[in-house]
């Protein structure tokens, strides 16, 4: 383990295996954002019970990529990634029985994360006002497209919509040479992941306070707000000065990646020291000395000339060679990595970024693991995403004390 | 009940520019006491970056700095001097959390590794945020947000659905990449702080920005790791993958399920093209997306984006306008949520800042104070926290240490 050297030799008192051991989380979420929020907690050691509707399960089970392109609700790459380390149960919360069972579970949990529209939560009798009556310690986190208040509170939006609502799409593609083309959004499901991250942070802060004071509370997360805090500057610029920045091309030095023989590299040369080193690095020693380029303002004014030269120059190189040579000169730069580059990267290999997890239906797969390593409480064991209803017996019989006959009856009635 | 969720948590920030400051801003906005340590005279690099208020460059008027450092106290300290490092260690003894973003070799040279620091404070949670993490061959490599965003693999997917397949990849707007990394580091830090409260034991967190970005573009990377397929930004025929142009901007409409598709067709007034057999179910609509998109594009042109947004929502269809910063600041929703907070700053005056994106029912987050002036809290921290006398502070200032 790469981080072993940071581990305390002998813990002062008994250290739990993982940072969030003993924290109990109930997840009643669908698709990406909510499940990503609780995945982050589960990966840090919290016990997360995922509640899915019987028969159909989480909507992400029906989204690709499917392993070897064979669609199957237990083989969706999206579901498998977002639900590692969780327990899974089925429950129809639209039934009376389902609602009362859910409340029994809520009595036993520290955290309840849900992503239903406020009107749905109210219809199901699952508002915070109701739930805190049965569990005053409860931290309830609600993640919705536009938050719990305001005129849009019951509006519906997927990741594609939210990203544009949050103002990021309008900035993209940045430095566009086609100012007339329509805005785009960030790749993958980044928008929903950011919202999940943010919700997770707020949930942890509320839990921290709950442990200190014994009082629970309701955390209202608006996805649109999350995305706005990330593009803070453009939004803040308008509030400060009334300027609307867009995706149109602006004069800037080295603003876009440069094409190499085998891909692209993104190079930077901020500040006078970096500029001088960079000028020599690209074989333009004279530029390092020239007075017309000796401040960042002057370089900005001459950025067309500089960029044109760098473009031609970069084409003669390979992206990884440039990357390592730039770094050897203490210059900031990184290749534009494809997923293939990343999976084969020696850096990620050294960090043990990919973990292999076995799953009864999907088999052994490599999963991205953590973006942080905790020295005292590392994550050593990974559990694959639960099969639909896999932990029904464990939770209903083990936790709530139902007997097996009751479980059969609930199954027959379609409640679980 | 605490006033704010993270009251009583003491955080020391030894960071520059965007990512680390954003990490500790998130903690400060939740009530933690964050002391930002800046090099004397020059301060945080972000002070030199725009946008500047009214375009007048001034280290106390950088929009970037002002936004990233709300609710923090600010002190100056030259940690390259032995005296400065001695003082830093005194501060570390009193802190619960240290967040830093220096290259591993720099921290080693300064004698500020976790191994050293835990000797003086065994309960310390130390979070190091670096471009490529503390281990591996790239650990001392240098990269800014622009570089890393591409290293993390997202740039390669952008612009999605590009009509110009030869153009170079782009990165997402603003400084989103660094913000994501700050957010992720804040979660790890809080998890460790939670654990510290339970066990009394601190620990070290090694956060790699590249890793953070990769966990966000999950699917494309997992697809290669498991199936050997490299997805990129090239155009694929999909149903409404991009926003549609309206009279006054763009709108992003989704109709993923059969029911949503039927509702959308009905809302459009059942146009005859929509009844074509090749649009009859989900998979067909996806593969024939390029035949549907122009029809919807033509239809959307007759609408204004906000009006269309509201009408689609009334028909329970997912949609959102492509908002500009102007739209967002004037949004009725933002107003109802009280998203912007006005803060007074001695140099920059009254400014409106975005608040935290979550509302706590019992411990609401507050914007209590604006970003600190360079060294604004030297006296309260050095004299108040560490017990230096005013004369000693003057001497430290004269010798350039603070």
Interface residues (C-beta under 8 A of the other chain):
Chain A: X2 X3 X5 X6 X8 X11 X12 X13 X14 X15 X16 X19 X20 X22 X23 X40 X44 X65 X67 X68 X77 X78 X81 X82 X128 X145 X146 X147 X148 X149 X150 X151 X152 X155 X156 X157 X158 X160 X161 X162 X163 X164 X165 X166 X167 X168 X169 X170 X171 X172 X173 X174 X175 X176 X177 X178 X181 X182 X183 X184 X185 X186 X187 X188 X189 X190 X193 X194 X197 X198 X199 X200 X201 X202 X204 X205 X206 X207 X208 X209 X211 X212 X213 X215 X216 X217 X218 X219 X220 X221 X222 X224 X225 X226 X227 X228 X229 X230 X231 X232 X233 X234 X235 X236 X237 X238 X239 X240 X241 X242 X243 X244 X245 X246 X247 X255 X256 X257 X258 X259 X264 X266 X267 X268 X270 X327 X330 X331 X332 X333 X334 X335 X336 X337 X338 X339 X340 X341 X342 X343 X346 X347 X348 X349 X350 X351 X353 X354 X365 X366 X367 X368 X370 X371 X372 X373 X374 X375 X376 X377
Chain B: X1 X2 X5 X6 X7 X8 X9 X26 X30 X51 X53 X54 X55 X63 X64 X66 X67 X114 X115 X118 X122 X131 X132 X133 X134 X135 X136 X137 X138 X140 X141 X142 X143 X144 X146 X147 X148 X149 X150 X151 X152 X153 X154 X155 X156 X157 X158 X159 X160 X161 X162 X163 X164 X167 X168 X169 X170 X171 X172 X173 X174 X175 X176 X179 X180 X181 X183 X184 X185 X186 X187 X188 X190 X191 X192 X193 X194 X195 X197 X198 X199 X200 X201 X202 X203 X204 X205 X206 X207 X208 X210 X211 X212 X214 X215 X216 X217 X218 X219 X220 X221 X222 X223 X224 X225 X226 X227 X229 X230 X231 X232 X233 X241 X242 X243 X244 X245 X250 X251 X252 X253 X254 X256 X313 X316 X317 X318 X319 X320 X321 X322 X323 X324 X325 X326 X327 X328 X329 X332 X333 X334 X335 X336 X337 X339 X340 X351 X352 X353 X354 X355 X356 X357 X358 X359 X360 X361 X362 X363
